[in-house]
Each structure stands twice: as C-alpha cells, then as structure tokens.
Amino acid sequence: MYIGRVFGTVVATIKHETFANRKLLLVERLSPEGMPDKKYDVAVDVVQAGVGDRVLVLDEGNSARQIVGLEPDGAIRAVVVGIVDEIDLS
C-alpha cells in the first residue's frame, strides 16, 4: 500500500474483460514528504478520484482483487481505495 498522486487517466477501447466498466487512473508514487517517485501504476478507481488527487493505493494483487470482488486469477493488481485529505508526520 502506498500514497500517490493521480496524474492521468487511461482509456482503452479493447481491454481484458476484468476492466470493463472500470475507471483506470495513472498514479505516481509519493514519498512520505510528498515528493514524486519515478514509479507509477495503472490502478482501478473505486472511490471516484480525479487528476491531482492524493490517493491511497492498494497494490498487493490478491487483496486488490478482493476489493473489487474478483476471483484470485483476475487481471487487477492495483486499486485506488481512498482519497487522502491530510498527512501528519509529527
């Protein structure tokens, strides 16, 4: 699980049936201080996040598939499960 920032969306006219009727977001990983990493994921959105939002991403494969109710062999690996309002490191 990590905190990231949504920086785009993915539109695909031909895709695996697992992704049918699901919104896909490009999410860059952030350090605890909020600095972007060079890593990113394509994540399924289940919380109506948008570009610019800081989000909580579950990227643990089987756990992510359970969130959207898929079988263990589904094609989803990362899911946006929350929108982050504030981070307090103190």
DSSP file (Angstrom, degrees, kcal/mol; ACC not computed):
  #  RESIDUE AA STRUCTURE BP1 BP2  ACC     N-H-->O    O-->H-N    N-H-->O    O-->H-N    TCO  KAPPA ALPHA  PHI   PSI    X-CA   Y-CA   Z-CA
    1    1 A M              0   0    0      0, 0.0     2,-0.3     0, 0.0    57,-0.2   0.000 360.0 360.0 360.0 142.4    0.0    0.0    0.0
    2    2 A Y  E     -A   57   0A   0     55,-2.0    55,-3.1    29,-0.0     2,-0.4  -0.971 360.0-109.3-152.2 166.1    1.3    3.5   -0.8
    3    3 A I  E     +A   56   0A   0     27,-0.4    27,-2.5    -2,-0.3     2,-0.3  -0.855  45.9 161.6 -99.1 135.9    0.3    7.1   -1.1
    4    4 A G  E     -AB  55  29A   0     51,-2.6    51,-3.0    -2,-0.4     2,-0.4  -0.837  35.4-117.5-142.3 178.7    0.3    8.5   -4.6
    5    5 A R  E     -AB  54  28A   0     23,-2.2    23,-2.4    -2,-0.3     2,-0.4  -0.993  27.0-124.5-125.7 131.7   -1.0   11.3   -6.8
    6    6 A V  E     + B   0  27A   0     47,-2.5    46,-3.0    -2,-0.4    21,-0.2  -0.598  34.1 168.1 -73.6 125.0   -3.3   10.8   -9.8
    7    7 A F  E     -     0   0A   0     19,-2.5     2,-0.3    -2,-0.4    20,-0.2   0.338  58.3 -13.7-121.7   6.3   -1.7   12.3  -12.9
    8    8 A G  E     - B   0  26A   0     18,-0.9    18,-2.9    42,-0.1     2,-0.3  -0.973  58.9-109.6 176.5 175.1   -3.8   11.0  -15.7
    9    9 A T  E     - B   0  25A   0     -2,-0.3     2,-0.5    16,-0.3    16,-0.2  -0.839  21.6-133.1-121.0 161.5   -6.4    8.5  -16.9
   10   10 A V  E     - B   0  24A   0     14,-2.1    14,-0.6    -2,-0.3     2,-0.5  -0.970  16.7-170.4-117.7 128.2   -6.2    5.5  -19.2
   11   11 A V        +     0   0    0     -2,-0.5     2,-0.4    12,-0.1    12,-0.0  -0.979  10.2 171.2-118.4 125.7   -8.7    5.0  -22.0
   12   12 A A        -     0   0    0     -2,-0.5     3,-0.1     1,-0.1    -2,-0.0  -0.984  22.8-168.1-137.1 124.2   -8.7    1.7  -23.8
   13   13 A T  S    S+     0   0    0     -2,-0.4     2,-0.5     1,-0.2    -1,-0.1   0.793  87.9  42.7 -80.7 -27.7  -11.3    0.6  -26.4
   14   14 A I  S    S+     0   0    0      3,-0.0     2,-0.3     0, 0.0    -1,-0.2  -0.978  80.9 137.5-119.9 119.9  -10.0   -3.0  -26.4
   15   15 A K        -     0   0    0     -2,-0.5     5,-0.1    -3,-0.1    -3,-0.0  -0.958  57.8 -69.8-153.9 167.0   -9.1   -4.4  -23.0
   16   16 A H    >   -     0   0    0     -2,-0.3     3,-1.9     1,-0.1     4,-0.3  -0.321  48.7-116.5 -60.0 144.3   -9.4   -7.5  -20.8
   17   17 A E  G >  S+     0   0    0      1,-0.3     3,-1.4     2,-0.2    -1,-0.1   0.739 110.7  71.7 -59.7 -23.8  -13.0   -8.2  -19.6
   18   18 A T  G 3  S+     0   0    0      1,-0.3    -1,-0.3     3,-0.0    -2,-0.0   0.828  98.3  49.2 -59.0 -32.0  -11.9   -7.6  -16.0
   19   19 A F  G X  S+     0   0    0     -3,-1.9     3,-1.7     2,-0.0    -1,-0.3   0.413  79.6 129.1 -91.6   1.9  -11.5   -3.9  -16.8
   20   20 A A  T <  S+     0   0    0     -3,-1.4     3,-0.1     1,-0.3    -3,-0.0  -0.353  83.1   2.5 -60.1 133.4  -14.9   -3.5  -18.4
   21   21 A N  T 3  S+     0   0    0      1,-0.2     2,-0.4    -2,-0.0    -1,-0.3   0.748 105.1 122.5  60.8  27.8  -16.9   -0.5  -16.9
   22   22 A R    <   -     0   0    0     -3,-1.7     2,-0.4    22,-0.0    -1,-0.2  -0.967  62.1-127.3-121.3 138.1  -14.0    0.4  -14.6
   23   23 A K        -     0   0    0     22,-0.5    22,-2.7    -2,-0.4     2,-0.4  -0.685  24.0-154.5 -82.2 130.0  -12.2    3.7  -14.5
   24   24 A L  E     -BC  10  44A   0    -14,-0.6   -14,-2.1    -2,-0.4     2,-0.3  -0.912  10.6-168.9-110.7 132.6   -8.4    3.4  -14.8
   25   25 A L  E     -BC   9  43A   0     18,-2.9    18,-2.8    -2,-0.4     2,-0.6  -0.907  22.9-131.0-121.2 145.9   -6.0    6.0  -13.3
   26   26 A L  E     -BC   8  42A   0    -18,-2.9   -19,-2.5    -2,-0.3   -18,-0.9  -0.869  32.8-172.6 -90.2 123.4   -2.3    6.7  -13.7
   27   27 A V  E     -BC   6  41A   0     14,-2.7    14,-2.3    -2,-0.6     2,-0.4  -0.975  13.2-153.7-125.9 122.5   -0.9    7.1  -10.2
   28   28 A E  E     -BC   5  40A   0    -23,-2.4   -23,-2.2    -2,-0.5    12,-0.2  -0.759  26.8-115.6 -91.9 140.9    2.7    8.2   -9.3
   29   29 A R  E     -B    4   0A   0     10,-2.2     8,-2.8    -2,-0.4     2,-0.4  -0.454  28.9-153.3 -73.3 146.2    4.1    7.1   -6.0
   30   30 A L  E     - C   0  36A   0    -27,-2.5   -27,-0.4     6,-0.2    -1,-0.0  -0.928  12.2-125.0-120.3 146.3    4.9    9.7   -3.4
   31   31 A S    >   -     0   0    0      4,-2.7     3,-2.2    -2,-0.4     6,-0.0  -0.339  42.3 -96.9 -73.9 167.6    7.5    9.7   -0.6
   32   32 A P  T 3  S+     0   0    0      0, 0.0    -1,-0.1     0, 0.0    57,-0.0   0.794 129.1  55.7 -57.8 -25.6    6.2   10.4    2.9
   33   33 A E  T 3  S-     0   0    0      2,-0.1    54,-0.0    56,-0.0    56,-0.0   0.507 124.0-106.0 -84.0  -4.2    7.3   14.0    2.3
   34   34 A G  S <  S+     0   0    0     -3,-2.2    -1,-0.0     1,-0.3   -30,-0.0   0.537  71.4 142.7  94.2   8.1    5.1   14.2   -0.8
   35   35 A M        -     0   0    0      1,-0.1    -4,-2.7    -5,-0.0    -1,-0.3  -0.662  53.4-113.0 -83.6 135.4    7.9   14.1   -3.4
   36   36 A P  E     -C   30   0A   0      0, 0.0    -6,-0.2     0, 0.0     2,-0.2  -0.366  24.9-148.2 -69.5 145.4    7.1   12.1   -6.5
   37   37 A D  E     -     0   0A   0     -8,-2.8    -8,-0.1     2,-0.3    -6,-0.0  -0.520  25.5-114.6 -98.2 171.1    9.0    8.9   -7.3
   38   38 A K  E    S+     0   0A   0     -2,-0.2     2,-0.3   -10,-0.1    -1,-0.0   0.491  90.2  92.6 -86.9  -2.4    9.7    7.6  -10.8
   39   39 A K  E     +     0   0A   0    -10,-0.1   -10,-2.2     2,-0.0     2,-0.3  -0.650  51.2 171.1 -92.7 148.1    7.4    4.6  -10.3
   40   40 A Y  E     -C   28   0A   0     -2,-0.3     2,-0.3   -12,-0.2   -12,-0.2  -0.965  15.6-151.7-148.1 164.4    3.8    4.6  -11.2
   41   41 A D  E     -C   27   0A   0    -14,-2.3   -14,-2.7    -2,-0.3     2,-0.7  -0.948  21.2-127.8-133.3 154.6    0.8    2.2  -11.6
   42   42 A V  E     -C   26   0A   0     -2,-0.3     2,-0.4   -16,-0.2    36,-0.3  -0.948  44.5-174.8 -96.4 116.7   -2.3    1.9  -13.6
   43   43 A A  E     -C   25   0A   0    -18,-2.8   -18,-2.9    -2,-0.7     2,-0.3  -0.895  28.7-119.1-122.4 144.7   -4.9    1.5  -10.9
   44   44 A V  E     -Cd  24  79A   0     34,-2.4    36,-3.1    -2,-0.4     2,-0.5  -0.642  31.9-134.5 -76.7 134.4   -8.6    0.8  -10.9
   45   45 A D  E     + d   0  80A   0    -22,-2.7   -22,-0.5    -2,-0.3    36,-0.1  -0.819  36.7 160.3 -96.6 122.8  -10.6    3.6   -9.2
   46   46 A V  S    S+     0   0    0     34,-1.5    -1,-0.1    -2,-0.5    35,-0.1   0.301  74.1  54.2-117.8   6.5  -13.3    2.6   -6.7
   47   47 A V  S    S-     0   0    0     33,-0.2    34,-0.1    35,-0.1    36,-0.1   0.249 108.2-108.7-124.8  11.9  -13.5    6.0   -4.9
   48   48 A Q        +     0   0    0      1,-0.1     2,-0.1    32,-0.1    -3,-0.0   0.892  55.7 172.2  61.9  43.2  -14.2    8.5   -7.7
   49   49 A A        -     0   0    0     31,-0.1     2,-0.3     4,-0.0    -1,-0.1  -0.363  12.4-158.5 -75.8 162.0  -10.7   10.1   -7.5
   50   50 A G    >   -     0   0    0     -2,-0.1     3,-2.1     4,-0.1   -44,-0.3  -0.845  33.8 -61.4-136.8 173.6   -9.6   12.6  -10.2
   51   51 A V  T 3  S+     0   0    0     -2,-0.3   -44,-0.2     1,-0.3     3,-0.1  -0.330 121.7  23.7 -58.2 131.7   -6.4   14.0  -11.6
   52   52 A G  T 3  S+     0   0    0    -46,-3.0    -1,-0.3     1,-0.3     2,-0.1   0.163  91.2 128.8  96.6 -16.5   -4.5   15.9   -9.0
   53   53 A D    <   -     0   0    0     -3,-2.1   -47,-2.5   -48,-0.1     2,-0.5  -0.462  58.8-130.3 -73.0 141.4   -5.9   14.0   -6.0
   54   54 A R  E     -A    5   0A   0     30,-0.4    30,-2.4   -49,-0.2     2,-0.3  -0.805  40.3-176.6 -84.7 132.9   -3.6   12.4   -3.4
   55   55 A V  E     -AE   4  83A   0    -51,-3.0   -51,-2.6    -2,-0.5     2,-0.5  -0.881  32.8-122.2-135.1 160.3   -4.8    8.8   -3.0
   56   56 A L  E     -AE   3  82A   0     26,-2.6    25,-2.5    -2,-0.3    26,-1.1  -0.920  32.8-161.3-101.7 124.7   -4.2    5.6   -1.1
   57   57 A V  E     -AE   2  80A   0    -55,-3.1   -55,-2.0    -2,-0.5     2,-0.7  -0.927  13.7-154.3-115.6 127.9   -3.4    2.7   -3.4
   58   58 A L  E     + E   0  79A   0     21,-2.8    21,-2.4    -2,-0.5     3,-0.1  -0.894  21.8 168.8 -95.7 114.2   -3.6   -1.0   -2.6
   59   59 A D        +     0   0    0     -2,-0.7    19,-0.2    19,-0.2     3,-0.1  -0.211  36.4 112.3-122.5  43.1   -1.1   -2.7   -4.9
   60   60 A E    >   -     0   0    0      1,-0.2     3,-1.2    19,-0.1     2,-1.0  -0.041  67.5-137.2-109.8  30.6   -0.9   -6.2   -3.4
   61   61 A G  T 3> S+     0   0    0     16,-1.6     4,-2.5     1,-0.3     5,-0.2  -0.311  93.0  39.9  61.3 -93.6   -2.6   -8.2   -6.2
   62   62 A N  H 3> S+     0   0    0     -2,-1.0     4,-2.0     1,-0.2    -1,-0.3   0.892 117.7  49.3 -60.6 -42.3   -4.9  -10.6   -4.4
   63   63 A S  H <> S+     0   0    0     -3,-1.2     4,-1.6     1,-0.2    -1,-0.2   0.909 111.2  50.7 -62.5 -41.1   -6.0   -8.0   -1.8
   64   64 A A  H  > S+     0   0    0     13,-0.3     4,-1.2     1,-0.2    -2,-0.2   0.902 109.3  50.4 -63.3 -41.3   -6.7   -5.6   -4.6
   65   65 A R  H  <>S+     0   0    0     -4,-2.5     5,-2.8    11,-0.2     4,-0.4   0.867 106.7  55.1 -65.2 -35.7   -8.8   -8.2   -6.5
   66   66 A Q  H ><5S+     0   0    0     -4,-2.0     3,-0.8     3,-0.2    -1,-0.2   0.861 100.6  60.1 -65.2 -35.2  -10.8   -8.9   -3.3
   67   67 A I  H 3<5S+     0   0    0     -4,-1.6    -1,-0.2     1,-0.3    -2,-0.2   0.891 112.7  37.3 -59.6 -39.8  -11.7   -5.2   -3.0
   68   68 A V  T 3<5S-     0   0    0     -4,-1.2    -1,-0.3    -3,-0.2    -2,-0.2   0.393 118.6-110.6 -95.9   3.7  -13.4   -5.3   -6.4
   69   69 A G  T < 5 +     0   0    0     -3,-0.8     2,-0.2    -4,-0.4    -3,-0.2   0.856  64.1 148.5  77.0  37.0  -14.8   -8.8   -5.9
   70   70 A L      < -     0   0    0     -5,-2.8    -1,-0.2    -8,-0.1    -2,-0.0  -0.635  51.5-100.2-101.8 161.4  -12.8  -10.7   -8.4
   71   71 A E    >   -     0   0    0     -2,-0.2     3,-2.0     1,-0.1    -1,-0.1  -0.332  45.0-100.2 -67.5 159.1  -11.5  -14.3   -8.4
   72   72 A P  T 3  S+     0   0    0      0, 0.0    -1,-0.1     0, 0.0    -7,-0.1   0.695 122.1  55.2 -58.7 -19.6   -7.9  -14.8   -7.4
   73   73 A D  T 3  S+     0   0    0     -8,-0.0    -2,-0.1   -11,-0.0   -11,-0.0   0.202  80.8 128.1-100.9  17.7   -6.8  -15.1  -11.1
   74   74 A G    <   -     0   0    0     -3,-2.0    -9,-0.1     1,-0.1    -4,-0.0  -0.186  67.4-118.6 -67.6 166.9   -8.3  -11.8  -12.1
   75   75 A A  S    S+     0   0    0    -10,-0.1     2,-0.4     2,-0.0    -1,-0.1   0.434  77.4 106.3 -90.8  -0.2   -6.1   -9.2  -14.0
   76   76 A I        +     0   0    0      1,-0.1   -11,-0.2   -15,-0.1     3,-0.1  -0.666  29.5 161.6 -87.7 133.4   -6.3   -6.4  -11.5
   77   77 A R        +     0   0    0     -2,-0.4   -16,-1.6     1,-0.3     2,-0.4   0.653  63.1  39.0-117.1 -29.1   -3.2   -5.6   -9.4
   78   78 A A        -     0   0    0    -36,-0.3   -34,-2.4   -19,-0.2     2,-0.4  -0.983  58.6-177.3-132.4 138.3   -3.7   -2.1   -8.0
   79   79 A V  E     -dE  44  58A   0    -21,-2.4   -21,-2.8    -2,-0.4     2,-0.7  -0.999  28.3-129.7-136.1 133.0   -6.8   -0.3   -6.7
   80   80 A V  E     +dE  45  57A   0    -36,-3.1   -34,-1.5    -2,-0.4   -23,-0.2  -0.749  34.1 170.6 -78.5 115.7   -7.3    3.3   -5.5
   81   81 A V  E     +     0   0A   0    -25,-2.5     2,-0.3    -2,-0.7   -24,-0.2   0.450  54.5  14.2-111.1  -3.3   -9.1    2.7   -2.2
   82   82 A G  E     - E   0  56A   0    -26,-1.1   -26,-2.6     2,-0.0     2,-0.5  -0.982  59.8-126.0-166.6 155.3   -9.1    6.2   -0.6
   83   83 A I  E     - E   0  55A   0     -2,-0.3     2,-0.5   -28,-0.2   -28,-0.3  -0.944  32.8-134.9-106.5 126.5   -8.6    9.9   -1.2
   84   84 A V        +     0   0    0    -30,-2.4   -30,-0.4    -2,-0.5     3,-0.1  -0.696  24.0 178.5 -87.0 123.5   -6.0   11.4    1.2
   85   85 A D        -     0   0    0     -2,-0.5     2,-0.3     1,-0.3    -1,-0.2   0.847  67.5  -3.3 -87.9 -39.7   -7.1   14.7    2.8
   86   86 A E        -     0   0    0      2,-0.0     2,-0.4   -32,-0.0    -1,-0.3  -0.996  52.6-151.0-155.7 148.6   -4.0   15.3    5.0
   87   87 A I        -     0   0    0     -2,-0.3     2,-0.5    -3,-0.1    -3,-0.0  -0.997  11.4-168.8-124.3 127.7   -0.7   13.7    6.1
   88   88 A D        +     0   0    0     -2,-0.4    -2,-0.0     1,-0.1     0, 0.0  -0.956  10.4 175.8-119.6 112.3    0.7   14.5    9.5
   89   89 A L              0   0    0     -2,-0.5    -1,-0.1     1,-0.2   -56,-0.0   0.355 360.0 360.0 -95.3   3.9    4.3   13.3   10.0
   90   90 A S              0   0    0      0, 0.0    -1,-0.2     0, 0.0    -2,-0.0   0.502 360.0 360.0 -79.7 360.0    4.8   14.8   13.5
